[in-house]
Amino acid sequence: MFGLLGGTFVMSESLDQAILADAFTQARLKVQWADQHFRQAQAWWQRYLESDFHELRVDRDPETGNQFITFEVNPVYAPLILSVGDGFHNLSAALDYVMSGLMRAAGKATARVTFPSHETREALHQSFMAPRPGKPPNTNRRIVEAVPWIQRLLTETVKPYRGGDFRVWEVRQLDNIDKHNLIVPSIPYVKVTGLDAVDAQGKHGMRSATVEVPTGSRIALASFASGTDLKVTNKGKATAEITFAEGLEVFAGEPLFPTASQCLQLIREVVDLIAAEASASPA
């Protein structure tokens, strides 16, 4: 099988189909395990929503004597955070399994082999170029020398750079972030229904109120003049949404579980695309 590298035709190594089959089986197991982690995270989120996760408290301004209701939410459960990070790690690992499997199937060394991805298309293309005379090829160059068709598949179809169709760069970048810091999701706001708060005479306050409250700090829902003795008689029922944190390098502000589900499906498709191409190579 022939391929084109930097303007020169080269012979592609025959790929050992038994090695390939094992590599893709392992990669798909990693994707399935990512799915399990995301399901665990969703279960923890549901448990959080069913808990008494919001707090309402009556405070008094020491200077004015006015009373006000403050709102706080409890932190999300640690297993939820850990499960999300582990899920994305497994998706990223599945891609590495594919690439190291291709190299083993071609009879090549797998040292430092990872799935090629770069922030920009230009950087990805540059990583495939031949080295300067006297310099050894980098890892991505070694990959495309062993399996020439992978360069075309990556650059034209998978597009493993920021904004690519399969979100490969984003998945791998999130995994890299999680290696150094936990990916702590955000609860941007909470909706509370059925809130009741009255004064000592039961004349003033909030009755069966519905409020949407941004989170991340203590928020005053209502303020009452000095002389009142305010009491929360029903803290109401709270619902919330969970997202990736604003300011995160990837997926900032996106809904957590729909995004995770999308990435799971996209990475599964990438594995299948490469498997189909590899199976067409001569044994």
C-alpha positions in Angstrom: 0.0 0.0 0.0 1.4 3.4 -1.0 1.0 6.7 0.7 2.2 10.3 0.2 4.4 12.0 2.7 5.8 15.4 2.1 5.5 15.0 -1.7 7.3 11.6 -1.7 5.6 8.3 -2.3 6.5 5.7 0.3 5.4 2.1 0.9 3.2 1.5 3.9 4.0 -1.4 6.2 1.5 -4.2 6.2 -0.5 -4.2 9.3 -0.9 -7.3 11.5 -4.7 -7.7 11.7 -4.6 -9.8 14.9 -2.7 -7.0 16.7 -5.1 -4.4 15.3 -8.1 -6.4 16.5 -6.7 -6.6 20.0 -5.9 -2.8 20.0 -9.3 -1.8 18.9 -11.0 -4.1 21.4 -9.0 -2.5 24.2 -9.8 1.0 22.9 -13.5 0.2 22.8 -13.3 -1.1 26.3 -11.9 2.2 27.4 -14.8 4.1 25.7 -17.2 1.8 27.5 -15.5 2.4 30.8 -15.7 6.2 30.1 -19.5 5.7 29.7 -19.6 4.0 33.1 -17.8 6.9 34.7 -20.2 9.4 33.2 -23.2 7.3 34.3 -21.8 7.2 37.8 -21.4 11.0 37.7 -25.0 11.4 36.6 -26.2 9.2 39.5 -24.2 11.3 41.9 -25.8 14.5 40.4 -29.3 13.0 40.8 -28.5 12.2 44.4 -27.3 15.7 44.9 -30.5 17.2 43.4 -32.6 15.0 45.7 -30.7 16.1 48.7 -31.3 19.2 50.8 -28.5 21.0 48.9 -29.5 24.7 49.4 -29.5 26.7 52.5 -31.4 29.9 53.4 -30.4 32.0 56.4 -31.7 35.2 57.9 -28.9 37.7 58.6 -28.9 41.2 60.0 -26.8 44.1 58.8 -24.9 45.3 61.9 -24.9 48.9 60.8 -28.5 49.4 59.6 -30.3 46.6 61.6 -32.0 45.5 58.4 -32.6 41.8 57.9 -32.0 39.9 54.8 -32.2 36.3 53.5 -28.9 34.8 52.2 -28.7 31.9 49.9 -26.0 29.2 49.6 -25.6 25.8 47.9 -23.6 22.9 49.1 -20.5 21.8 47.1 -21.2 19.0 44.6 -20.1 15.6 45.7 -16.4 14.6 45.2 -17.2 11.3 43.5 -19.1 13.2 40.8 -16.1 15.4 40.1 -13.7 12.4 40.1 -16.0 10.4 37.8 -16.1 13.2 35.2 -12.3 13.4 35.1 -11.9 9.7 34.9 -14.4 9.5 32.1 -12.5 12.0 30.0 -9.2 10.3 30.8 -10.6 7.0 29.5 -11.7 8.7 26.2 -8.3 10.1 25.7 -6.6 6.8 26.6 -8.8 5.0 24.0 -7.2 7.2 21.3 -3.7 6.5 22.5 -4.5 2.7 22.4 -5.5 3.1 18.8 -2.3 4.8 17.8 0.0 2.6 19.7 -1.9 -0.4 18.3 -1.3 0.8 14.8 2.4 1.1 15.4 2.6 -2.4 16.9 0.7 -3.8 14.0 3.2 -2.1 11.6 6.1 -3.6 13.6 7.3 -0.3 14.9 8.3 1.0 18.3 5.6 2.5 20.4 7.8 4.6 22.7 6.2 8.0 23.4 3.5 7.3 20.8 0.2 9.2 21.5 -2.7 10.2 19.4 -1.7 13.3 17.3 -3.4 16.4 18.3 -2.5 20.1 18.3 -4.4 23.3 19.1 -4.2 24.5 15.5 -4.4 22.9 12.1 -1.1 24.4 11.1 0.7 22.9 14.1 -0.8 19.5 13.4 0.4 19.7 9.8 3.9 20.8 10.9 4.2 17.9 13.3 4.0 15.4 10.3 6.8 17.1 8.4 10.1 15.4 7.8 12.9 16.6 10.2 15.9 18.6 9.1 18.8 16.6 7.8 20.6 14.9 10.6 17.7 15.2 13.0 15.6 12.2 14.1 11.9 12.3 13.3 9.5 13.3 16.0 6.8 10.9 17.2 4.1 12.1 14.8 6.4 11.8 11.9 7.3 8.2 12.9 3.5 7.4 13.0 2.9 8.6 9.5 6.0 7.0 8.1 4.7 3.7 9.5 1.1 4.2 8.6 0.9 6.9 5.8 -2.9 6.9 5.4 -3.3 8.1 9.0 -2.2 11.6 8.0 -4.9 12.0 5.5 -7.6 10.6 7.8 -6.5 12.9 10.6 -6.1 16.1 8.6 -9.1 15.7 6.4 -11.7 13.9 8.6 -10.9 13.7 12.3 -9.3 17.2 12.5 -7.8 16.8 16.0 -7.3 20.5 16.6 -9.3 23.1 18.4 -12.8 23.3 16.9 -12.4 20.0 15.0 -15.5 18.0 14.1 -14.9 15.2 16.7 -13.7 17.4 19.6 -10.5 15.3 19.9 -8.3 18.2 20.9 -10.7 19.3 23.5 -11.1 15.8 25.1 -7.3 15.4 25.3 -6.8 18.9 26.6 -9.4 18.3 29.4 -7.6 15.1 30.3 -4.4 17.0 30.5 -5.9 19.7 32.7 -7.3 17.0 35.0 -3.8 15.5 35.4 -2.9 18.7 37.4 -6.2 20.0 38.8 -9.6 18.5 39.4 -12.2 19.6 36.8 -14.7 21.1 39.2 -18.1 21.7 37.5 -20.2 24.8 38.1 -23.8 25.3 39.2 -24.5 28.7 37.5 -27.9 29.2 39.1 -30.5 27.6 41.3 -34.3 27.9 40.9 -36.2 27.8 44.2 -40.0 27.4 44.3 -42.4 27.6 47.2 -40.2 29.9 49.4 -42.0 31.4 52.4 -40.5 34.0 54.8 -42.6 36.1 57.2 -42.0 38.6 60.0 -43.0 37.8 63.6 -46.6 39.1 62.9 -46.9 37.0 59.8 -47.7 40.1 57.8 -44.7 40.8 55.6 -42.3 38.7 53.7 -42.3 36.3 50.8 -45.1 33.7 50.2 -44.8 30.8 47.8 -42.1 32.8 46.0 -40.2 31.5 43.0 -36.7 32.9 42.6 -33.7 32.1 40.3 -30.5 32.7 42.1 -26.9 32.8 40.7 -24.5 30.8 42.8 -20.9 31.1 43.7 -21.4 33.6 46.5 -23.9 34.5 49.2 -26.8 36.2 47.6 -29.3 38.4 49.4 -32.8 37.4 48.1 -34.7 40.0 50.0 -34.1 42.8 52.5 -36.4 43.9 55.3 -36.3 47.1 57.3 -35.0 47.4 60.8 -37.5 46.3 63.5 -38.8 43.2 61.7 -38.1 39.7 63.0 -37.9 37.7 59.8 -38.2 33.9 59.7 -38.0 31.4 56.9 -41.0 29.1 57.3 -40.5 27.1 54.1 -37.2 27.0 52.2 -38.9 25.7 49.1 -37.8 23.2 46.5 -34.5 23.8 44.6 -33.5 22.6 41.2 -30.3 23.3 39.4 -28.2 22.9 36.2 -24.6 21.8 36.1 -22.0 23.0 33.6 -18.3 23.1 33.0 -16.9 26.1 34.8 -16.7 29.4 33.0 -13.0 30.2 32.3 -12.1 26.6 31.7 -9.9 26.3 28.6 -12.3 23.9 27.0 -16.1 23.4 27.2 -16.4 26.6 29.3 -20.0 27.1 30.3 -21.3 24.0 28.4 -23.8 21.7 30.0 -21.8 19.0 31.7 -23.6 15.8 30.9 -24.8 16.5 27.3 -21.3 17.5 26.4 -19.8 14.4 28.0 -22.3 12.3 26.1 -21.5 14.0 22.9 -17.7 13.5 23.4 -18.3 9.8 24.2 -20.1 9.3 20.9 -17.6 11.3 18.9 -14.6 9.4 20.2 -16.4 6.1 19.6 -16.8 7.2 16.0 -13.1 8.1 15.7 -12.1 4.7 16.9 -14.5 3.1 14.3 -13.3 5.3 11.5 -9.7 4.3 12.1 -10.6 0.7 12.6 -12.4 0.6 9.2 -9.4 2.2 7.4 -7.0 -0.1 9.1 -9.0 -3.2 8.2 -8.7 -2.3 4.6 -4.8 -2.4 4.8 -3.0 -5.4 3.4 -2.4 -8.1 6.0 
